[in-house]
Amino acid sequence: MSLPYDPEYFKILEPLLPVFAKRTPLTADNIVATRPVRNAGVAALINRLPDAEDLEETVYHAVAPDGFQVPVLALVKKSSSLPSSLGPAILHFHGGGMLMGTAAMYARQLRPLVSQTGIPLFSVDYRLAPEVSGTTLVEDGYAALQWLHSNATTFNIDPARIAVFGQSAGGGLAAGVALLARDRQISPPLAKQILVYPMLDDRTQTVNEAIEPKAFWKTADNVTAWTCVLGDKAGKPDAEVSPYAAPARATSLAALPSTYIDVGALDIFRDEDIAYATRLLADGVDVELHVYAGIPHAFEVIAPNISATKRADENRLNAFLSF
């Protein structure tokens, strides 16, 4: 028996169900061909969200280990002068299952955050699977972190106050970048990781009957995505999989930065996210965890004005102002 939807959420979702039912199933063979249509569908939902216009947007580039120029979209609040003291910054990774999405597509969702807090945000246009695989995506992210460190003075950023933030696949990439930053001893270390329903574990491949009927991102989608990134190693417990690509594979989570995690109770990432939070706590990391009852993946995009979303927005805002 499946768990029930939050009534407020379902009231918003119900009229959209016929549209979602017509979606073409995601397969390894159709990802590239259907990506524009899938991106357009997500963009249509994002474009319903509130916007902010008091920002400057500029694209910079970081250099990945293979020489690729990684675009980084900077969202900075307009101001007549720089603040008198160094401040925080957020390095962001968008969602899309590591298969879809762009920084520009998700910018509307991020602009109100920058406007409200004044914290500059840098969204990484990392390369996508299946065109690239393995650790390439997270190395793109780490290159962006190195670029931000190198250019901190330009943006009046305190390099000791940089957080990584991501939703869904972007949350997994943010976690992977945090692991890389720890293991490569970036100095100063990251101040925080903010992981919103993060995609952390390629071994999430078994259907949970209490969640699956209500899940927005299905188990089959998850298997497809991880297979595109990891090949035939995906989902195999004994396979040699880089923890930077699949952070739940890390043997130790000690010495990671203070962590915020939230997830819906109807999200297939629920159990892996709770397990990650539990392991972080066991390894001595400060953790804030929220699980929202009756809520599936990417709930705030579907229902931005319900009580659960307002609670999540407030909790996330507090996390953004905490480092």
Buried (B, 14 or more C-beta within 10 A) or exposed (E): EEBEBBEBBBEBBEEEEEEEEEEEEBEBEBBEEBBEEBBEBBBEBBEEBEEBEEBEBEEBBBBBEEEBEBBBBBBBBEEEEEEEEBBBBBBBBBBBBBBBBBBBBBBBBBBBBBBBBBBBBBBBBBBBBBEBBBBBBBBBBBBBBBBBBEBBEEBBBBBBBBBBBBBBBBBBBBBBBBBBBBEEEBEEBBBBBBBBBBBBBBBBBEEBEEBBEBBBBBBBBBBBBBBBBBEEBBBEEEBEBBBBBBBBBBEEBEEBBBBBBBBBBBBBBBBBBBEBBEBBBEBEBEBBBBBBEBBBBBBBBBBBEBEBBEEBBEBBEEBBEBB
